[in-house]
């Protein structure tokens, strides 16, 4: 089984964004295209589809770009491949939309084995997250020519880290009295 170039590029985009994730930065299509030496036009379609399917969040404008919509450890490689690959038919008889003309189709057990093989392949991909796909993120960032200190756009604060509202109000009152 061979994945399409479209799927390969889709995985590369997602891995690039996974490497950028810890810094909270957005990446532009031009930046990703330059890092992988891939056509910008191909990546535009891929980024659009990834956004439509909820894998990434995109923003337009001067400071715009793309970033993962969820943490890399929450995104399965299998889910990405399913989105990108439109055809998992290993042989023609697996594709029900196309006549195959096989004389022994009704007696063939090979189609079941091949279907199980595809299922096993996808199960392996389902067991790997986007985070798992990158062995050493700092090395990947270096190889992709990424700075690890870019403009952060995502500020994540846990509710537990915030002081209770009454403590915040008391602090504000004390600050006002001190002036």
N, CA, C and O of each residue as an XYZ file, in Angstrom:
716
protein
N       0.857     -1.177      0.000
C       0.000      0.000      0.000
C       0.899      1.235      0.000
O       1.890      1.297      0.727
N       0.543      2.193     -0.810
C       1.314      3.428     -0.883
C       0.371      4.609     -0.685
O      -0.660      4.719     -1.348
N       0.742      5.484      0.234
C      -0.052      6.688      0.466
C       0.246      7.694     -0.642
O       1.327      7.688     -1.231
N      -0.724      8.551     -0.914
C      -0.559      9.546     -1.968
C       0.391     10.655     -1.523
O       0.678     10.803     -0.335
N       0.871     11.427     -2.485
C       1.717     12.581     -2.196
C       0.918     13.583     -1.358
O       1.469     14.247     -0.480
N      -0.378     13.685     -1.638
C      -1.241     14.591     -0.882
C      -1.208     14.239      0.612
O      -1.108     15.123      1.463
N      -1.293     12.952      0.915
C      -1.248     12.502      2.309
C       0.122     12.759      2.912
O       0.224     13.185      4.062
N       1.169     12.506      2.153
C       2.532     12.779      2.613
C       2.663     14.251      2.994
O       3.157     14.570      4.075
N       2.228     15.141      2.119
C       2.318     16.571      2.401
C       1.437     16.973      3.581
O       1.805     17.841      4.372
N       0.284     16.343      3.692
C      -0.612     16.625      4.813
C       0.066     16.262      6.132
O       0.002     17.025      7.096
N       0.704     15.114      6.174
C       1.419     14.698      7.384
C       2.583     15.650      7.681
O       2.851     15.964      8.841
N       3.264     16.101      6.642
C       4.369     17.042      6.850
C       3.868     18.364      7.439
O       4.483     18.915      8.353
N       2.758     18.864      6.913
C       2.182     20.113      7.451
C       1.855     19.928      8.925
O       2.194     20.773      9.754
N       1.201     18.830      9.247
C       0.803     18.582     10.633
C       2.020     18.420     11.542
O       2.002     18.878     12.685
N       3.065     17.780     11.051
C       4.271     17.628     11.866
C       4.958     18.978     12.067
O       5.474     19.256     13.149
N       4.966     19.802     11.047
C       5.541     21.143     11.181
C       4.795     21.918     12.263
O       5.405     22.544     13.130
N       3.469     21.865     12.197
C       2.656     22.588     13.188
C       2.812     21.988     14.585
O       2.706     22.703     15.582
N       3.062     20.684     14.661
C       3.293     20.049     15.967
C       4.610     20.529     16.574
O       4.703     20.730     17.785
N       5.615     20.711     15.737
C       6.898     21.223     16.234
C       6.727     22.661     16.716
O       7.350     23.063     17.698
N       5.892     23.433     16.035
C       5.655     24.832     16.412
C       4.739     24.965     17.627
O       4.744     26.005     18.285
N       3.971     23.954     17.929
C       2.953     24.003     18.993
C       3.463     24.509     20.342
O       2.834     25.399     20.915
N       4.574     23.986     20.879
C       5.007     24.426     22.211
C       5.300     25.922     22.313
O       5.180     26.504     23.391
N       5.682     26.545     21.206
C       5.996     27.973     21.245
C       4.746     28.826     21.121
O       4.788     30.028     21.387
N       3.631     28.218     20.720
C       2.391     28.969     20.566
C       2.368     29.848     19.334
O       1.553     30.767     19.245
N       3.226     29.589     18.404
C       3.310     30.428     17.224
C       2.478     29.874     16.078
O       2.177     28.681     16.023
N       2.116     30.763     15.169
C       1.432     30.345     13.955
C       2.473     30.211     12.846
O       3.524     30.851     12.882
N       2.169     29.384     11.879
C       3.076     29.183     10.750
C       2.348     29.547      9.470
O       1.159     29.265      9.323
N       3.046     30.159      8.563
C       2.435     30.520      7.281
C       2.657     29.403      6.274
O       3.548     28.568      6.430
N       1.832     29.406      5.243
C       1.983     28.426      4.170
C       3.338     28.602      3.491
O       4.003     27.619      3.165
N       3.747     29.850      3.277
C       5.042     30.104      2.643
C       6.189     29.532      3.479
O       7.145     28.975      2.939
N       6.082     29.675      4.779
C       7.110     29.166      5.686
C       7.208     27.641      5.592
O       8.304     27.087      5.506
N       6.055     26.970      5.608
C       6.029     25.504      5.531
C       6.527     25.048      4.162
O       7.311     24.104      4.067
N       6.076     25.713      3.110
C       6.508     25.375      1.751
C       8.023     25.506      1.628
O       8.676     24.657      1.021
N       8.577     26.565      2.200
C      10.021     26.764      2.154
C      10.782     25.715      2.946
O      11.835     25.250      2.510
N      10.262     25.342      4.101
C      10.942     24.362      4.950
C      11.036     22.998      4.272
O      12.048     22.309      4.395
N       9.984     22.613      3.559
C       9.952     21.302      2.910
C      10.247     21.355      1.413
O      10.342     20.315      0.761
N      10.391     22.561      0.870
C      10.574     22.736     -0.569
C       9.420     22.087     -1.342
O       9.620     21.280     -2.250
N       8.209     22.474     -0.943
C       6.965     21.964     -1.532
C       6.223     23.139     -2.160
O       6.354     24.279     -1.715
N       5.452     22.850     -3.188
C       4.651     23.867     -3.859
C       3.667     24.524     -2.895
O       2.950     23.847     -2.159
N       3.649     25.839     -2.913
C       2.716     26.615     -2.086
C       1.263     26.278     -2.453
O       0.398     26.202     -1.580
N       1.006     26.078     -3.751
C      -0.356     25.766     -4.200
C      -0.865     24.461     -3.594
O      -2.018     24.378     -3.172
N      -0.009     23.449     -3.551
C      -0.407     22.174     -2.928
C      -0.767     22.399     -1.461
O      -1.789     21.914     -0.975
N       0.089     23.137     -0.771
C      -0.117     23.350      0.659
C      -1.361     24.177      0.944
O      -2.013     23.971      1.968
N      -1.699     25.095      0.074
C      -2.900     25.906      0.273
C      -4.131     25.015      0.344
O      -4.978     25.191      1.219
N      -4.231     24.061     -0.572
C      -5.369     23.120     -0.561
C      -5.363     22.275      0.702
O      -6.405     22.052      1.318
N      -4.192     21.813      1.079
C      -4.072     20.955      2.263
C      -4.447     21.718      3.528
O      -5.211     21.212      4.350
N      -3.926     22.914      3.690
C      -4.234     23.721      4.873
C      -5.731     24.020      4.926
O      -6.336     23.990      5.997
N      -6.323     24.305      3.773
C      -7.768     24.563      3.727
C      -8.547     23.336      4.212
O      -9.448     23.461      5.041
N      -8.202     22.154      3.698
C      -8.912     20.934      4.098
C      -8.677     20.595      5.573
O      -9.600     20.163      6.263
N      -7.460     20.787      6.052
C      -7.181     20.537      7.474
C      -8.023     21.463      8.356
O      -8.517     21.052      9.406
N      -8.178     22.704      7.923
C      -9.005     23.649      8.667
C     -10.470     23.254      8.653
O     -11.140     23.312      9.684
N     -10.975     22.852      7.488
C     -12.379     22.434      7.378
C     -12.682     21.228      8.258
O     -13.793     21.083      8.768
N     -11.689     20.368      8.429
C     -11.879     19.148      9.213
C     -11.496     19.304     10.688
O     -11.480     18.324     11.433
N     -11.190     20.527     11.105
C     -10.953     20.799     12.520
C      -9.597     20.393     13.066
O      -9.407     20.375     14.282
N      -8.652     20.065     12.198
C      -7.320     19.703     12.678
C      -6.494     20.928     13.017
O      -5.670     20.899     13.931
N      -6.720     22.016     12.270
C      -5.949     23.230     12.502
C      -6.881     24.431     12.577
O      -8.015     24.394     12.101
N      -6.379     25.479     13.179
C      -7.078     26.762     13.218
C      -6.264     27.716     12.352
O      -5.036     27.754     12.442
N      -6.945     28.478     11.521
C      -6.244     29.416     10.656
C      -6.758     30.824     10.895
O      -7.921     31.034     11.240
N      -5.865     31.778     10.703
C      -6.247     33.182     10.783
C      -5.666     33.891      9.573
O      -4.575     33.566      9.103
N      -6.413     34.863      9.082
C      -5.972     35.627      7.912
C      -5.301     36.902      8.366
O      -5.361     37.286      9.533
N      -4.668     37.537      7.418
C      -4.088     38.840      7.706
C      -2.594     38.792      7.901
O      -1.951     37.749      7.780
N      -2.069     39.948      8.203
C      -0.625     40.116      8.317
C      -0.001     39.205      9.369
O       1.073     38.648      9.142
N      -0.644     39.049     10.487
C      -0.119     38.190     11.554
C      -0.766     36.805     11.512
O      -0.688     36.049     12.480
N      -1.396     36.480     10.400
C      -2.132     35.226     10.291
C      -1.255     34.028     10.012
O      -0.041     34.139      9.841
N      -1.895     32.902      9.973
C      -1.213     31.646      9.713
C      -2.043     30.492     10.220
O      -3.257     30.612     10.384
N      -1.400     29.391     10.464
C      -2.086     28.182     10.914
C      -1.404     27.624     12.149
O      -0.195     27.764     12.333
N      -2.201     26.994     12.983
C      -1.676     26.279     14.142
C      -2.608     25.107     14.432
O      -3.754     25.091     13.982
N      -2.122     24.149     15.168
C      -2.950     22.997     15.518
C      -4.157     23.456     16.321
O      -4.059     24.375     17.134
N      -5.291     22.816     16.090
C      -6.496     23.144     16.846
C      -6.515     22.422     18.193
O      -7.226     22.821     19.115
N      -5.720     21.350     18.292
C      -5.608     20.586     19.542
C      -4.142     20.241     19.754
O      -3.323     20.351     18.842
N      -3.837     19.834     20.942
C      -2.460     19.443     21.262
C      -2.037     18.250     20.397
O      -2.874     17.414     20.057
N      -0.756     18.159     20.039
C      -0.270     17.066     19.193
C      -0.538     15.672     19.764
O      -0.701     14.712     19.011
N      -0.584     15.562     21.085
C      -0.852     14.243     21.682
C      -2.322     13.856     21.610
O      -2.688     12.753     22.017
N      -3.165     14.738     21.103
C      -4.602     14.451     20.960
C      -4.994     14.168     19.510
O      -6.165     13.932     19.215
N      -4.011     14.192     18.606
C      -4.310     14.009     17.180
C      -3.669     12.713     16.701
O      -2.450     12.551     16.756
N      -4.496     11.803     16.237
C      -4.037     10.504     15.751
C      -3.561     10.609     14.301
O      -4.183     11.275     13.473
N      -2.458      9.943     14.019
C      -1.963      9.882     12.638
C      -3.008      9.190     11.762
O      -3.196      9.565     10.605
N      -3.680      8.190     12.306
C      -4.730      7.495     11.556
C      -5.845      8.439     11.129
O      -6.342      8.344     10.007
N      -6.242      9.349     12.012
C      -7.292     10.309     11.661
C      -6.838     11.235     10.534
O      -7.621     11.562      9.642
N      -5.590     11.652     10.575
C      -5.062     12.524      9.521
C      -5.049     11.778      8.188
O      -5.468     12.320      7.165
N      -4.570     10.541      8.202
C      -4.494      9.748      6.972
C      -5.892      9.487      6.414
O      -6.097      9.570      5.203
N      -6.853      9.173      7.282
C      -8.226      8.962      6.809
C      -8.792     10.212      6.130
O      -9.505     10.116      5.131
N      -8.468     11.383      6.681
C      -8.951     12.621      6.086
C      -8.311     12.838      4.715
O      -8.990     13.246      3.772
N      -7.016     12.570      4.601
C      -6.285     12.869      3.372
C      -6.458     11.820      2.278
O      -6.549     12.165      1.099
N      -6.502     10.566      2.651
C      -6.625      9.485      1.669
C      -8.090      9.271      1.327
O      -8.936      9.126      2.210
N      -8.367      9.255      0.067
C      -9.758      9.062     -0.357
C     -10.043      7.612     -0.737
O     -11.204      7.220     -0.859
N      -9.001      6.821     -0.923
C      -9.196      5.464     -1.424
C      -8.276      4.493     -0.685
O      -7.052      4.613     -0.746
N      -8.873      3.542      0.006
C      -8.101      2.522      0.698
C      -8.233      1.158      0.024
O      -7.877      0.137      0.612
N      -8.739      1.141     -1.196
C      -8.875     -0.110     -1.928
C      -7.494     -0.566     -2.381
O      -6.856      0.089     -3.204
N      -7.039     -1.686     -1.841
C      -5.725     -2.213     -2.194
C      -5.776     -2.842     -3.580
O      -4.823     -2.748     -4.353
N      -6.883     -3.476     -3.879
C      -7.106     -4.066     -5.205
C      -8.449     -3.574     -5.723
O      -9.290     -3.106     -4.955
N      -8.642     -3.684     -7.027
C      -9.837     -3.135     -7.681
C     -11.149     -3.681     -7.097
O     -12.134     -2.946     -7.028
N     -11.179     -4.917     -6.689
C     -12.436     -5.488     -6.202
C     -12.876     -4.904     -4.858
O     -14.021     -5.101     -4.453
N     -11.994     -4.194     -4.165
C     -12.378     -3.532     -2.912
C     -13.174     -2.265     -3.158
O     -13.919     -1.817     -2.286
N     -13.024     -1.691     -4.328
C     -13.724     -0.452     -4.665
C     -15.082     -0.817     -5.251
O     -15.171     -1.243     -6.402
N     -16.131     -0.653     -4.466
C     -17.472     -1.040     -4.900
C     -18.039     -0.126     -5.973
O     -19.013     -0.485     -6.635
N     -17.453      1.040     -6.156
C     -17.954      1.989     -7.149
C     -17.438      1.689     -8.559
O     -17.957      2.222     -9.540
N     -16.429      0.844     -8.655
C     -15.828      0.544     -9.951
C     -16.014     -0.938    -10.252
O     -15.689     -1.783     -9.418
N     -16.531     -1.262    -11.430
C     -16.651     -2.682    -11.793
C     -15.261     -3.315    -11.908
O     -14.358     -2.739    -12.515
N     -15.099     -4.497    -11.323
C     -13.784     -5.123    -11.306
C     -13.649     -6.248    -12.311
O     -12.536     -6.521    -12.761
N     -14.704     -6.895    -12.673
C     -14.662     -7.956    -13.674
C     -13.920     -9.203    -13.251
O     -13.485     -9.978    -14.103
N     -13.768     -9.413    -11.966
C     -13.046    -10.597    -11.487
C     -13.964    -11.818    -11.551
O     -15.064    -11.803    -10.998
N     -13.510    -12.864    -12.223
C     -14.315    -14.078    -12.409
C     -14.476    -14.878    -11.113
O     -15.467    -15.592    -10.961
N     -13.540    -14.778    -10.188
C     -13.613    -15.595     -8.971
C     -13.971    -14.775     -7.726
O     -13.754    -15.228     -6.602
N     -14.508    -13.591     -7.921
C     -14.815    -12.687     -6.807
C     -15.610    -13.391     -5.701
O     -15.275    -13.249     -4.525
N     -16.641    -14.136     -6.050
C     -17.501    -14.784     -5.053
C     -16.764    -15.853     -4.252
O     -17.144    -16.143     -3.117
N     -15.735    -16.433     -4.815
C     -15.004    -17.508     -4.129
C     -13.646    -17.047     -3.591
O     -12.886    -17.860     -3.064
N     -13.343    -15.792     -3.713
C     -12.018    -15.293     -3.350
C     -11.938    -14.929     -1.870
O     -12.764    -14.174     -1.357
N     -10.949    -15.467     -1.205
C     -10.705    -15.139      0.200
C      -9.632    -14.056      0.333
O      -9.469    -13.475      1.405
N      -8.914    -13.789     -0.731
C      -7.845    -12.801     -0.721
C      -8.379    -11.409     -0.362
O      -7.710    -10.647      0.336
N      -9.570    -11.084     -0.834
C     -10.124     -9.752     -0.550
C     -10.326     -9.541      0.945
O     -10.146     -8.429      1.440
N     -10.700    -10.599      1.675
C     -10.878    -10.480      3.127
C      -9.538    -10.265      3.825
O      -9.442     -9.452      4.744
N      -8.509    -10.985      3.395
C      -7.177    -10.847      3.988
C      -6.627     -9.442      3.725
O      -6.048     -8.819      4.616
N      -6.808     -8.958      2.519
C      -6.333     -7.616      2.193
C      -7.098     -6.550      2.981
O      -6.513     -5.556      3.411
N      -8.382     -6.753      3.167
C      -9.176     -5.808      3.968
C      -8.684     -5.808      5.415
O      -8.583     -4.750      6.037
N      -8.377     -6.998      5.954
C      -7.832     -7.070      7.319
C      -6.463     -6.410      7.404
O      -6.132     -5.787      8.412
N      -5.672     -6.546      6.352
C      -4.348     -5.912      6.331
C      -4.482     -4.385      6.365
O      -3.728     -3.713      7.069
N      -5.424     -3.845      5.621
C      -5.660     -2.397      5.643
C      -6.125     -1.984      7.037
O      -5.675     -0.969      7.568
N      -7.028     -2.774      7.634
C      -7.500     -2.475      8.989
C      -6.341     -2.489      9.995
O      -6.278     -1.634     10.879
N      -5.430     -3.451      9.862
C      -4.271     -3.532     10.763
C      -3.344     -2.336     10.543
O      -2.807     -1.780     11.501
N      -3.159     -1.949      9.305
C      -2.340     -0.784      8.968
C      -2.913      0.461      9.640
O      -2.182      1.232     10.261
N      -4.213      0.649      9.512
C      -4.859      1.819     10.105
C      -4.837      1.748     11.634
O      -4.717      2.778     12.297
N      -4.949      0.554     12.191
C      -4.880      0.404     13.653
C      -3.511      0.850     14.164
O      -3.415      1.472     15.222
N      -2.457      0.534     13.418
C      -1.113      0.994     13.802
C      -1.036      2.513     13.763
O      -0.478      3.134     14.667
N      -1.594      3.109     12.722
C      -1.578      4.569     12.606
C      -2.449      5.224     13.681
O      -2.131      6.308     14.170
N      -3.546      4.562     14.044
C      -4.410      5.085     15.113
C      -3.692      5.089     16.456
O      -3.982      5.918     17.319
N      -2.758      4.166     16.630
C      -2.017      4.070     17.888
C      -0.898      5.092     18.017
O      -0.258      5.181     19.065
N      -0.660      5.855     16.972
C       0.403      6.857     17.012
C      -0.206      8.255     16.946
O      -1.056      8.542     16.104
N       0.245      9.106     17.846
C      -0.224     10.493     17.820
C       0.777     11.343     17.042
O       1.888     10.912     16.732
N       0.353     12.537     16.746
C       1.233     13.486     16.071
C       2.472     13.766     16.920
O       3.567     13.950     16.389
N       2.296     13.797     18.221
C       3.438     14.003     19.121
C       4.416     12.833     19.026
O       5.631     13.032     19.031
N       3.880     11.607     18.940
C       4.735     10.417     18.822
C       5.533     10.407     17.518
O       6.606      9.807     17.449
N       5.017     11.061     16.500
C       5.639     11.031     15.173
C       6.936     11.829     15.118
O       7.725     11.667     14.187
N       7.159     12.673     16.091
C       8.364     13.506     16.102
C       9.246     13.063     17.254
O       8.926     13.297     18.419
N      10.355     12.423     16.923
C      11.224     11.852     17.939
C      11.828     12.914     18.848
O      11.697     12.836     20.069
N      12.485     13.900     18.263
C      13.130     14.955     19.040
C      12.699     16.296     18.443
O      13.269     16.745     17.449
N      11.690     16.938     19.050
C      11.152     18.178     18.479
C      12.185     19.280     18.254
O      12.091     20.022     17.276
N      13.163     19.394     19.141
C      14.158     20.463     18.960
C      15.024     20.210     17.734
O      15.398     21.148     17.031
N      15.341     18.953     17.476
C      16.114     18.610     16.283
C      15.258     18.850     15.042
O      15.737     19.393     14.047
N      13.999     18.449     15.105
C      13.087     18.681     13.974
C      12.975     20.171     13.682
O      13.004     20.579     12.521
N      12.848     20.983     14.720
C      12.752     22.432     14.536
C      14.009     22.961     13.852
O      13.922     23.803     12.959
N      15.155     22.479     14.258
C      16.411     22.908     13.658
C      16.491     22.486     12.192
O      16.886     23.279     11.336
N      16.122     21.253     11.906
C      16.160     20.748     10.532
C      15.193     21.499      9.618
O      15.449     21.653      8.424
N      14.083     21.964     10.190
C      13.090     22.706      9.415
C      13.395     24.196      9.360
O      12.659     24.958      8.732
N      14.470     24.613     10.009
C      14.844     26.022     10.002
C      13.914     26.892     10.819
O      13.744     28.077     10.532
N      13.309     26.297     11.842
C      12.355     27.026     12.681
C      13.051     27.622     13.885
O      13.894     26.985     14.517
N      12.692     28.833     14.187
C      13.157     29.448     15.417
C      12.257     28.953     16.528
O      11.043     28.855     16.347
N      12.825     28.644     17.659
C      12.012     28.179     18.783
C      11.464     29.332     19.601
O      10.733     29.120     20.569
N      11.815     30.559     19.216
C      11.323     31.712     19.957
C      10.648     32.679     18.992
O      11.192     33.737     18.677
N       9.485     32.313     18.538
C       8.720     33.146     17.620
C       7.622     33.864     18.383
O       7.525     33.755     19.605
N       6.810     34.587     17.661
C       5.724     35.362     18.257
C       4.631     34.451     18.811
O       3.938     33.793     18.035
N       4.462     34.396     20.101
C       3.391     33.570     20.660
C       2.043     34.223     20.427
O       1.896     35.440     20.543
N       1.055     33.391     20.095
C      -0.288     33.910     19.902
C      -1.297     33.224     20.807
O      -2.436     33.675     20.929
N      -0.884     32.146     21.434
C      -1.799     31.371     22.255
C      -1.411     31.536     23.711
O      -0.280     31.237     24.094
N      -2.322     32.001     24.506
C      -2.081     32.116     25.937
C      -3.057     31.174     26.616
O      -4.271     31.371     26.555
N      -2.531     30.169     27.250
C      -3.377     29.176     27.909
C      -3.157     29.284     29.404
O      -2.042     29.108     29.896
N      -4.213     29.571     30.110
C      -4.128     29.618     31.576
C      -5.177     28.681     32.134
O      -6.335     28.704     31.718
N      -4.779     27.896     33.037
C      -5.689     26.977     33.689
C      -6.555     27.750     34.676
O      -6.086     28.695     35.310
N      -7.805     27.352     34.803
C      -8.689     28.004     35.776
C      -8.133     27.841     37.187
O      -8.293     28.718     38.036
N      -7.479     26.709     37.424
C      -6.915     26.468     38.756
C      -5.805     27.468     39.065
O      -5.558     27.778     40.230
N      -5.141     27.971     38.036
C      -4.047     28.908     38.243
C      -4.564     30.321     38.527
O      -3.820     31.158     39.038
N      -5.807     30.588     38.207
C      -6.366     31.907     38.448
C      -6.785     32.039     39.908
O      -7.313     31.083     40.477
N      -6.567     33.186     40.524
C      -7.015     33.362     41.902
C      -8.538     33.436     41.935
O      -9.162     33.832     40.951
N      -9.140     33.055     43.067
C     -10.588     33.171     43.169
C     -10.997     34.637     42.956
O     -10.224     35.538     43.282
N     -12.190     34.888     42.420
C     -12.613     36.256     42.126
C     -12.522     37.182     43.333
O     -12.143     38.344     43.185
N     -12.863     36.690     44.529
C     -12.828     37.554     45.697
C     -11.398     37.961     46.066
O     -11.178     39.082     46.524
N     -10.432     37.072     45.874
C      -9.032     37.400     46.153
C      -8.559     38.470     45.185
O      -7.835     39.389     45.567
N      -8.969     38.346     43.938
C      -8.593     39.325     42.924
C      -9.190     40.684     43.254
O      -8.523     41.708     43.106
N     -10.434     40.700     43.699
C     -11.102     41.958     44.058
C     -10.416     42.597     45.265
O     -10.236     43.814     45.297
N     -10.030     41.785     46.265
C      -9.343     42.313     47.453
C      -8.007     42.935     47.060
O      -7.639     43.997     47.564
N      -7.284     42.274     46.162
C      -6.011     42.808     45.709
C      -6.208     44.153     45.014
O      -5.433     45.087     45.220
N      -7.248     44.243     44.194
C      -7.543     45.493     43.480
C      -7.853     46.620     44.470
O      -7.407     47.753     44.292
N      -8.624     46.295     45.516
C      -8.935     47.302     46.527
C      -7.675     47.775     47.250
O      -7.489     48.972     47.469
N      -6.811     46.823     47.619
C      -5.559     47.192     48.290
C      -4.685     48.062     47.397
O      -4.068     49.018     47.867
N      -4.633     47.737     46.131
C      -3.831     48.508     45.179
C      -4.394     49.925     45.048
O      -3.638     50.892     44.957
N      -5.726     50.044     45.040
C      -6.366     51.356     44.897
C      -6.091     52.206     46.150
O      -5.849     53.408     46.046
N      -6.132     51.571     47.337
C      -5.884     52.304     48.582
C      -4.434     52.761     48.670
O      -4.148     53.823     49.224
N      -3.522     51.965     48.127
C      -2.105     52.284     48.186
C      -1.770     53.498     47.326
O      -0.779     54.179     47.587
N      -2.570     53.777     46.316
C      -2.295     54.926     45.431
C      -2.684     56.148     46.138
O      -2.546     57.245     45.597
